[in-house]
Amino acid sequence: MTDKRPILLFDVMNTVVHEPFFTEVPAFFGLTLDELMAQKHPTSWIEFEHGRLDEQTYLANFFRDGRGVDGAGLRATMSDSYRWLDGMQSLLRELRAAGHEIHALSNYPEWYSLIEERLKLTRYLAWTFVSCRTGLRKPDPEAYLTAARTLGVEPAACLFVDDRQVNVDAARAVDMAALLCTDGPALRNEFVARGLLSA
């Protein structure tokens, strides 16, 4: 039975771990979120997530107007803000203890290492498919297809979890089962309903 269980692919930000961009990062710059969105460079974060920019180049291109950024301060703010979302650590621990194979399939730059340093996600999952390493971002179909090919299985042999409907829909479009994560307890109920955890 074990070999027929799906390989689990988890998004990380706002699915497993709190995303600092919407609150702590604007506060770091003394801006509202709307002000930050209007002033930040339109593509530098996406390029950083793709792994096309290193940290120094990203920080130099953080704002549209090229103003300087306190990189050490921003990194510290990000690191200090990473925390488990309610119920997610216990869920991953339970899934891991039940013998499930779990990988990250997440859009994030090299700063995923800060998450690992703070929360030690590798106790539960492997950072296998992070966009800065694969060069692929969800909802690009290749992000899902490449993950399945790398794991040596068909997409249908995987179960993907994300907090964004667009990413869930993209996974389903390539025949990968997918769950929309709203919170830890509700997600656990989904795993129970699929027979992947005991009630």
N, C-alpha and C positions, 0 to 999 in steps of 0.2 A: 504493500500500500504506500509506503513512504516514497518510493520512486515516482508515484503518480501525483504526488502533491505538487502544486505549482511552485515555481521559484518566485519569491516575493521581491518586488522592486518598489522601494519607497522614495518618494520625494522627501526632502529634508525641511526646507524652509517653509514655515507656516503650516507644515504637516506634522513634523516631529519636533522642530525647534522654533522658538520665537524669532521672528524676523525684525531686526532693529531698525530697518530703513524707514519705517513709517512713523516712529515716535522718537527713539533715542538719537538717530542721526540728524533729523532736523533740529532737535534741541541742541545738539553739539555745535551746530553752526549758528544757533540763535535765530532760526527760521521756522516758519510753519511748514507743513508738508507741501502745501500749494506753492509757497515761495521757493522751496527747494526744487520742486519739480520744474518750475519756470526758469530757474537759474542753472541747473545742472546741465552738463553736456548731453545732448540727446542720444548719443550712441556709445559713449566710452564705457559704460557699465556692461553693455551687451558684448562689446569687444573684450572686456576684461573677463567676462564669463566664458567667452569662447576660447580663452587662453591666447588671444592675439596681442594683448597688451600685458606687460609685466606691471607690478605694483607701482613702481616709480613713474612709468609713463601714464598709467591710469590716474594717479593722483595729480599729475601735471595737467591732465585733461578733465579733471573732475567738473569744473565749472566752465560754462560757455565763455566767460571773459578771461579765463586763464589765470585767475587769482590763485595765490598759494594756498595750500592745504596742509594743516598739521597732521601729517601722516601717522606719526606715532600716537597722537591723541585720538585720531579717528579709529585706528586699530584697537586701541585700548577700550574705547567706547563700545565698539562692536563686540569685542571679546567679553567685556563685562556684562553685556546685555543678552548673550546667548543663554537660553534656559529651556528646559524641557517643557513642552506643552502638556497640559493636564492629561494624565493617564497614558502618555505615550511611552515613557520609559518602562513602566510596568508591562505594557502591551508588548513592546519589543523583547523584553526579558522573557515573557511567557512564550512568545513565538519561538525565540531562540532555544529555550529549554525544551520545547516540544519538537525540536529537531529541524525546524524550517531553515532553508537557505535564504538569506536576506542580503540584498544589495541596495545601495543608494543609486537612484536614477534622478539626478538633481541638477538644476541650473545653478551653478555657483562658481566664483573665481577661486584663485589659490587660497583665499581666506577660509576655505573649508577646513584648513589645518588649524585655524583658531577655534573652530567649533570642536574639533577632535581633541585639542589640548584641554579645553574646558570641560567637555561632557563625556569624552571617551566613548563615542558611538561605536567604535570597533569592537566593543564588548558584545555587540548585537548584530552589526551589519558591516559589510565591506564597502569602502568608498570606491566602488568599481566604475561607476558611470557618472562621474561629475563632469559637467560640460567643459570646464577648463582643461580637462585631461583628454576628453573624447573629441572636442571641437564641435560638438553637436548639442543644440539646445532644443528642449521641448517647446512647442509642439511639433517640431520637424519630425515627420514620420521616421526618418533615418535614426533618430535618437532611440526609438523603441526597437526598430529592426536590427540595428547594430548591437544593441544589448542582447537581444535573443540570439543572434548569430554568434556573438562572443561566448555566450553560455552554452552554445551547441544545441539549442532547442528551437522549436517553432514558437512564434509569439504567443500562440494559444496555451503554451505550457507555462506562461508567466502570469502573475497577478500584480498589477500596478496600482499604487495608492498615491493620490495627490489631492491637494486642497483646491485646485483650480479646475473648473469644469472643462475648459478648453483643452487642458492636458489629458484629462480623462477621456474626453471624446476622441482625441487624436490617437490614444492607445487603442481604443475600441475599433477605430477605423482600420487598424492593421491587424485585427483579429486577436488583440491582447485583452484579456479580462482586466477590468479596472474598477476601482472603488473611489468615490469622492469622499474625502475625509472632512467631516465637520467637527468632530471631537473624538477623544480617545475612547470613551465608553461606547459611543455609537459605532465606532470602527470595530471595537472588539466584538460587538454583537454581530456585525457582518461576518467576521471570521468564524464565529460560532455557528451562524446560519449556514455557512459553507462547509461545515464539518472540519474546519482547520484548527479549532480550539474546542476544549470541553466547556460546557455551560457552567 
